[in-house]
Amino acid sequence: MGEMSSLARTAALAALLVLAAFAAGCGKTVIDDEKTEAAIAKNVESALGKDVSSVDCPSGVEVERGARFECTVVLAGGREETARLRILNEDADVELVELAPGG
């Protein structure tokens, strides 16, 4: 079977990732990067049926509605993908917007 088109991949992955946030120093609220990584891995595996070796998200991403950030997803076999996410609200609900080739 060939690779899924970018549009089909995005549709398959469109998901709301409900994540925990926590207060960091200076009263800032940040995304819990470990929970984000686990949620992305689970979503990619269930939506695309691909094994995920690892996910790496930045730490210290402030919870700000509409803000975007990227995580690197390494599939089994070493292929890297970029997960693009958007923060939906102050409760740290995050939407996986796109999973694109490359890292």
N, C-alpha and C positions, 0 to 999 in steps of 0.2 A: 504494500500500500504506500502511496506517496505521502508527502508531507501535507499537513492541513494548511489551508490558506490562512493568511493572517486574520482575515475577517472571521472565519470559522473558529480559529483558536481563541480570538477575543470573545466571541459569543459563548463559547464553551467555558471560558474562565470567568466571565462576568459574575462576580460574586461579592457579596457584602461580607467582609471579614470583621467580626465583632471581636475587638481586642481590648485588652486591659491597658489602661494608662496608669502612670504613677507619678507622684510629685518628685521632682528633682530639686536640687539646690536652688535657692533664690525664688522659691514659690512657683517655678515653672512646672507644667505638666507635660510629660513626654510619653511617646509611644513605647510600649514594652517590646523591644526588638526581638527578644527570644520567643515570645508568643506570636509575634508577627511572622517570624521565620517558620514556626511550626504550622501556622494556619496556611501560609502560602504553599508549603510542601504538601500538605493534605489536599488542598484545592487542586493543585496541578496533577497530583497522582489520581484523584478521583475524576476530575473533568477530562483529562487527556489520556489517562491510563499509562503514564510514563513514570518510571521510578526516579526519585529525586535523591541525589547523593548529599547535597547540602544547599542551604539558603543563607545568604549573608546580607543582613539589613544594617543600615547605619544606626548607631545608638545616639540617643539625645535628640531625636526628632520631636520638636515641640508640637503639641496638639493645637492646631490652628485650622479652622474650617477652610476647606478649599486648597490647603497646602498639598503639594505633591512630593513624593520621594521615590527612589528606586532601590531595588534589592537585586542581588545577583543570585540566580538559581543555577545550580550545576546539576545536570541530569546524569543518570547512570551512563557511564561511557565517557564522561568528561565534557560534554557539550554544554556551553554556557548560554543562558538566556537572561534577559533583563525584565524583571517584573516592575511595572510602573503602577504606583498606588496613589490614591487621593484620599485625604482625610475628609470625612463627611460632616462631622460635628464635634462639639466639645466633649462628647462622651467617648471619643477615640474610635468611632466606627470608621472602618477603612474599606474602600472599594478597590478591588484589583481591576485596573483599567485595561492593562495590556500585558501580554507576555511576548516579547520580541526576541528574535535571534541576536546573539552577540552579548558581550558582557561589558 
